[in-house]
Amino acid sequence: MTGRIGVARGTVLYIGAVLGPGVLVLPALAVQAAGPASLLAWALMLAVSVPIAAAFAALGIRYPDSGGVATFTRRAFGPTAATVAGWWFYAAVPIGMVAGAVAGARYAATALGGGHGAAAVIAAGILAAAYALNLVGLHWSSRLHLALTGGLCALLVTVIVVSVPHVEMSRFTPFTPQGLSGVASATAVLFVAICGWEAAAHLAGEFTRPRRQLPIVAGASLGIIAILYAGLAICTVGVLGTSGGSSEVPLLRLLGPQADLAAVVTALCALLLTFGACFTFIAAAARAAAALGRDKAFPDWFAATRAGVPRRSLAVQAGGAAVVAVAVLAAPTVVDVDLLMRAFSVLLAAVTLLGLAAAVRLLSSPLIRGGAAVGAVVVGGVAACSGPLLILPAAVAVAASTWRRHRAVPRDLPAGRPVPKPAGGTRPRRIAEVDVQPRRSYDLVNPAARTAASSRTHRNR
């Protein structure tokens, strides 16, 4: 598909990367945390989307690679940072996919008149189908993704149009029942609503003219997403009030008790949306792990593929999702959708923070670098609002760093000592030189600089 994406198709793909099953429950979770003041959290998240989208679009143009944020951080901060970023993303996906599958399954179960048991069966079916079809490959996923994204946008527009006449200003008071702490809590969970820009950066190499098209695509997708999210957030508060926070299916409630057929259609669209998002995220994580195995940021075992499909990576992902699903079934009052969404949010916030820091260091545009710095400060604040859940990215970072040190420096050789000379007379390399120093920024984007550097190397020898 290289070089075949235009502005229209790219805009739809970017929207699909950011919008996901979280939109089914996030408005209610935000109202539960902050009441009507959740609108402030929405406004902050939509505002910070602007510099984040610009930074990742610029990075995608300059460094197109399936490694995503790990590639950016490797070039900016070295392989250890890349390893940590890759582990964060890979750990986040099983958590987020189970949360999304449960949220979508609840809509379908409600439409069918089923309870939590039916929702559990449907969620398991969504995840099983998403992982199984990833084993087949991605040759058919592009058109499916486009169709699902179009259906999602139509669904959200329908909900907003039906709900607007029922908005009452009295439901916006009291505006801050939980105070500023509630707004901070809502902001932490709403980060899931704007994550996806870093994933969309992987598409840069697929555009026919990325330098010309990507700014248009990023701007158009950002505008559409902002309108949909803002309309949905306002309608949730203005129609449902604080009671919207107690609903597991807020979109169905917005359609009204008389809209039975519309509720069924909404549930089916939510089901398809959930499957599409799970399929796409699982594919991205599996291929990112294969790229990280290639770059020695994951065990080499992950790099193996069969017919282009990273089956080993998919198997590990499926096992992680199964563990999370069992935890949800065993302790539903402790491990609920809210907790899973917040865990998913804090891990993706950590990934985004590293990516924005890489943008500040690598990009040349003062405007984009400044926006990335502002975005990094906001995302760091969002992560800090996660409270005890910060232990998740911290624990994953310690595990990744420990694995990296153990793998990069053999126990019988101190760091910086020459590796024993191999057969054939190849000049020995130092471990510190090979495993710690990031690659130069010109080797993908400036062929002339690469040629000049190669000539200097030969002259020095």
C-alpha positions in Angstrom: 0.0 0.0 0.0 3.1 2.3 0.0 2.5 5.6 -1.6 -1.2 5.1 -2.2 -2.9 7.2 0.5 -4.4 10.6 -0.4 -5.8 13.3 1.8 -9.4 11.9 2.0 -8.3 8.3 2.9 -5.6 9.5 5.2 -8.0 11.7 7.1 -10.3 8.8 7.7 -7.4 6.6 8.8 -6.2 9.3 11.3 -9.7 9.7 12.7 -9.9 5.9 13.1 -6.6 5.8 14.9 -7.7 8.3 17.5 -11.4 7.4 17.9 -11.9 4.1 19.6 -14.2 2.1 21.8 -13.3 4.4 24.7 -15.7 6.9 23.3 -18.6 4.6 24.3 -17.8 5.0 28.0 -15.5 8.0 28.5 -18.1 10.7 28.7 -19.8 8.8 31.5 -16.6 8.2 33.3 -15.6 11.8 33.1 -19.0 12.9 34.5 -18.7 10.5 37.3 -15.3 12.0 38.2 -16.0 15.7 37.8 -19.7 16.3 37.1 -20.4 19.1 34.6 -16.9 20.3 35.2 -15.8 17.3 33.1 -16.3 19.8 30.2 -13.1 21.6 31.4 -11.2 18.3 31.2 -12.5 17.7 27.7 -11.5 21.2 26.6 -8.0 20.7 28.0 -7.5 17.4 26.2 -8.8 18.7 22.9 -6.5 21.8 23.2 -3.4 19.7 23.9 -4.2 17.5 20.9 -3.1 20.2 18.6 0.6 20.3 19.5 0.6 16.5 19.9 -0.8 15.9 16.5 1.6 18.3 14.9 4.7 16.8 16.7 3.9 13.2 15.7 3.0 14.2 12.1 6.4 15.9 11.8 8.2 12.9 13.4 6.4 10.5 11.1 7.5 12.5 8.0 11.1 12.6 9.1 11.5 9.1 10.5 9.0 6.7 8.9 9.3 3.3 10.6 7.1 0.6 12.0 8.8 1.0 15.4 6.8 4.2 16.0 7.7 6.1 19.2 10.4 3.5 19.9 12.2 4.6 16.7 11.9 8.3 17.7 13.2 7.8 21.2 16.0 5.6 20.0 17.3 8.4 17.8 16.8 11.0 20.5 17.8 9.2 23.7 19.3 5.8 22.8 18.3 2.2 22.8 17.4 2.0 26.5 14.7 4.7 26.1 13.5 2.9 23.0 13.2 -0.3 24.9 11.2 1.3 27.7 8.8 3.0 25.2 8.3 -0.3 23.3 7.5 -2.2 26.5 5.1 0.5 27.7 3.1 0.3 24.5 3.1 -3.5 24.4 2.0 -3.8 28.0 -0.8 -1.2 27.4 -2.6 -3.0 24.5 -3.9 -6.1 26.3 -5.4 -3.9 29.1 -7.0 -1.4 26.7 -8.3 -4.1 24.4 -10.1 -5.9 27.2 -11.6 -2.6 28.5 -12.8 -1.7 25.0 -14.2 -5.2 24.4 -16.2 -5.1 27.7 -17.5 -1.6 26.9 -18.7 -2.6 23.4 -20.1 -5.9 24.6 -22.2 -4.1 27.2 -23.9 -2.0 24.5 -24.7 -5.1 22.5 -25.9 -7.1 25.5 -28.2 -4.2 26.5 -29.7 -4.0 23.1 -30.3 -7.8 23.1 -31.8 -7.7 26.6 -28.9 -9.7 28.1 -27.1 -9.2 31.4 -23.4 -9.2 32.5 -23.1 -12.9 31.5 -24.1 -12.1 27.9 -21.7 -9.1 27.9 -18.8 -11.4 29.0 -19.5 -13.9 26.2 -19.7 -11.1 23.6 -16.5 -9.5 24.9 -14.7 -12.8 24.7 -15.9 -13.3 21.2 -14.7 -9.9 20.1 -11.2 -10.5 21.4 -11.0 -14.1 20.0 -12.1 -12.9 16.6 -9.7 -9.9 16.6 -6.7 -12.1 17.5 -7.7 -15.0 15.2 -8.1 -12.7 12.2 -4.8 -11.0 12.8 -3.3 -14.4 12.2 -4.7 -14.2 8.6 -3.0 -10.9 7.9 -3.8 -7.3 7.2 -4.4 -7.4 3.4 -8.2 -6.8 3.9 -8.1 -4.6 7.1 -7.7 -1.2 5.3 -11.2 -1.2 3.7 -12.7 -2.6 6.9 -11.1 0.1 9.0 -12.4 2.8 6.6 -15.9 1.4 6.8 -15.9 1.1 10.6 -14.6 4.7 11.0 -17.3 6.0 8.7 -19.9 4.1 10.6 -18.6 5.5 13.9 -18.7 9.1 12.7 -22.3 8.6 11.5 -23.2 7.1 14.8 -21.8 9.9 16.9 -23.4 12.6 14.6 -26.8 10.8 15.0 -26.5 10.7 18.8 -25.6 14.4 18.9 -28.4 15.5 16.6 -31.0 13.5 18.5 -29.8 14.7 21.9 -29.3 18.4 21.3 -33.0 19.3 21.6 -33.1 17.7 25.0 -30.2 19.7 26.5 -31.3 21.7 29.7 -29.0 24.3 31.2 -30.2 23.4 34.7 -28.2 20.2 34.5 -24.9 22.1 34.3 -25.2 23.2 37.9 -23.6 22.7 40.4 -20.7 22.9 37.9 -17.9 21.6 40.1 -19.4 19.2 42.7 -16.0 17.4 43.2 -13.9 20.5 42.9 -10.6 20.8 41.0 -9.5 17.3 42.1 -12.5 15.9 40.2 -11.4 17.8 37.1 -7.9 16.4 37.5 -9.3 12.8 37.8 -11.4 13.3 34.7 -8.4 14.6 32.8 -6.5 11.5 33.7 -9.1 9.1 32.3 -9.9 11.2 29.2 -6.3 11.0 27.9 -7.5 7.8 26.2 -9.7 10.0 24.1 -6.8 11.7 22.4 -4.2 8.9 22.3 -3.6 7.5 18.8 -1.6 10.4 17.2 1.6 8.5 17.9 0.1 5.4 16.2 -1.0 7.5 13.2 2.6 8.6 12.6 3.3 5.1 11.2 1.2 6.0 8.2 3.6 8.8 7.0 5.4 6.5 4.6 2.1 5.5 2.9 1.2 8.9 1.5 2.0 9.9 -2.0 3.3 13.3 -1.0 3.6 13.2 2.8 5.2 16.7 3.3 2.3 18.3 1.5 -0.5 16.0 2.6 0.2 15.3 6.2 -0.4 18.8 7.6 -3.8 18.9 5.8 -4.7 15.4 7.0 -3.7 16.2 10.6 -5.7 19.4 10.7 -8.8 18.0 9.1 -8.9 14.9 11.4 -8.2 17.0 14.4 -11.2 19.4 13.6 -13.6 16.5 13.0 -12.5 14.7 16.2 -12.9 17.9 18.3 -16.4 18.5 17.0 -17.5 15.0 17.7 -16.0 14.8 21.2 -17.2 18.3 22.2 -20.8 17.6 21.0 -20.9 14.3 22.8 -19.5 15.7 26.0 -22.0 18.6 26.1 -24.9 16.3 25.3 -24.0 13.8 28.0 -24.0 16.6 30.7 -26.9 18.6 29.3 -29.2 15.6 28.8 -28.2 13.1 31.5 -26.8 15.4 34.1 -24.8 13.8 36.9 -26.8 10.6 36.4 -24.9 10.1 33.2 -21.9 9.0 35.4 -23.8 6.0 36.7 -24.7 4.6 33.2 -22.8 1.8 31.6 -24.3 2.6 28.2 -24.6 6.5 28.1 -25.0 6.7 24.3 -28.1 4.5 24.4 -29.6 6.7 27.1 -29.0 9.8 25.0 -31.2 8.3 22.3 -34.1 8.1 24.6 -36.4 5.3 25.8 -38.5 5.4 22.6 -35.6 4.8 20.2 -35.6 1.0 20.4 -34.6 0.5 16.8 -31.9 3.2 17.0 -30.6 1.7 20.2 -30.1 -1.7 18.5 -28.4 0.0 15.6 -26.2 1.9 18.0 -25.3 -1.3 19.8 -24.4 -3.1 16.6 -22.3 -0.2 15.4 -20.6 -0.1 18.8 -19.8 -3.8 18.5 -18.3 -3.3 15.0 -16.4 -0.3 16.2 -15.0 -2.2 19.1 -13.9 -5.1 16.9 -12.3 -2.7 14.4 -10.3 -0.9 17.1 -9.2 -4.1 18.8 -8.1 -5.5 15.4 -6.1 -2.4 14.6 -4.4 -2.0 18.0 -3.6 -5.7 18.2 -2.0 -5.6 14.7 0.0 -2.5 15.6 1.3 -3.9 18.9 2.2 -7.2 17.3 4.2 -5.6 14.5 5.7 -3.1 16.8 7.0 -5.9 19.0 8.4 -7.6 15.9 10.2 -4.4 14.9 11.5 -4.1 18.5 12.8 -7.6 18.4 14.6 -6.7 15.2 16.2 -3.7 16.9 17.1 -5.7 20.0 14.7 -3.8 22.2 12.7 -7.0 22.7 13.9 -10.6 22.8 15.0 -11.8 19.3 12.2 -14.4 19.6 9.6 -11.7 18.8 11.1 -10.8 15.5 10.2 -14.1 13.8 7.3 -13.9 11.4 5.5 -16.4 9.1 4.2 -15.0 5.8 4.6 -11.5 7.2 2.5 -12.3 10.3 4.2 -12.0 13.7 2.5 -15.0 15.2 4.7 -15.3 18.3 4.0 -11.7 19.3 0.3 -12.2 18.7 0.4 -15.3 21.0 2.0 -13.3 23.8 -0.6 -10.5 23.3 -3.5 -13.0 23.5 -2.1 -14.5 26.6 -1.8 -11.1 28.3 -5.4 -10.2 27.3 -6.6 -13.6 28.7 -5.0 -12.8 32.1 -6.6 -9.4 32.2 -10.0 -10.9 31.2 -9.8 -13.5 33.9 -9.0 -10.7 36.5 -12.2 -8.9 35.3 -14.3 -12.0 35.7 -12.8 -13.0 39.1 -13.0 -9.5 40.7 -15.5 -7.4 38.7 -15.9 -4.9 41.5 -12.2 -4.2 41.7 -11.0 -4.7 38.1 -13.7 -2.8 36.3 -13.7 -0.8 33.0 -12.8 2.5 34.8 -9.7 0.9 36.3 -8.6 -0.7 33.0 -9.2 2.6 31.1 -7.1 4.5 33.6 -4.3 1.9 33.5 -4.4 2.0 29.7 -4.3 5.8 29.9 -1.3 6.1 32.1 0.8 3.7 30.1 -0.1 5.5 26.8 0.6 8.9 28.5 4.1 7.6 29.3 4.6 6.6 25.7 3.4 9.9 24.4 5.5 11.8 26.9 8.7 10.1 25.6 7.6 10.7 22.0 7.1 14.5 22.6 10.4 14.7 24.4 12.0 13.1 21.3 10.2 15.7 19.1 11.7 18.5 21.2 15.2 17.1 20.7 15.0 16.0 17.1 12.8 18.4 15.2 14.1 21.7 13.8 10.9 23.8 13.7 10.8 26.1 16.8 7.0 26.3 16.6 6.5 22.5 16.6 9.2 22.0 19.2 7.6 24.6 21.5 4.2 23.0 21.0 5.7 19.5 21.8 7.3 20.9 25.0 3.9 22.4 26.1 2.2 19.1 25.2 4.8 17.2 27.2 4.2 19.3 30.3 0.4 18.7 30.0 0.8 15.0 29.4 3.2 14.8 32.3 0.6 16.5 34.5 -2.1 14.1 33.2 0.1 11.1 34.1 0.7 12.6 37.6 -3.1 12.7 38.1 -3.2 8.9 37.8 -2.0 8.6 41.4 -1.2 5.1 42.5 -1.5 3.8 38.9 1.9 5.4 38.2 3.4 2.3 39.6 2.5 0.6 36.3 4.8 2.5 33.9 7.4 2.6 36.7 7.4 -1.1 37.1 7.5 -1.7 33.3 10.3 0.7 32.9 12.4 -1.0 35.6 11.7 -4.4 34.0 12.7 -3.1 30.5 15.8 -1.4 31.8 16.9 -4.4 33.7 16.4 -6.7 30.7 18.3 -4.2 28.5 21.3 -4.1 30.8 21.3 -7.9 31.3 21.1 -8.5 27.5 23.4 -5.7 26.3 26.3 -6.4 28.7 27.4 -10.0 29.2 28.2 -10.9 32.8 31.7 -11.9 32.0 32.6 -8.6 30.2 32.5 -5.2 31.8 30.8 -2.4 29.8 33.1 -0.6 27.4 35.5 -3.6 27.0 36.1 -4.9 23.5 34.0 -7.9 22.5 36.3 -10.8 21.6 37.4 -10.7 18.0 35.3 -13.0 15.8 36.7 -15.3 13.1 37.4 -13.6 9.8 39.4 -10.7 11.2 36.5 -8.3 11.7 37.6 -5.4 13.9 36.2 -5.8 17.4 33.4 -3.5 18.5 32.9 -1.9 21.9 29.6 -2.7 23.6 29.1 0.8 24.7 29.5 2.0 21.1 27.1 -0.5 19.6 24.4 -0.7 22.2 24.2 2.8 23.7 24.8 5.4 21.1 21.7 6.4 19.0 21.9 6.3 15.3 22.5 9.5 13.3 19.5 11.5 12.2 20.6 11.8 8.6 20.6 8.2 7.6 17.0 8.1 6.5 16.3 11.6 5.5 19.5 13.0 4.0 21.2 10.7 1.5 23.8 13.4 0.7 24.8 13.6 4.3 24.9 9.8 4.5 27.3 9.6 1.5 29.5 12.3 2.9 29.7 10.6 6.2 30.6 7.3 4.5 33.4 9.0 2.6 34.8 10.5 5.8 34.8 7.1 7.4 36.8 5.5 4.6 39.3 8.3 4.6 39.8 8.0 8.4 40.4 4.3 8.0 
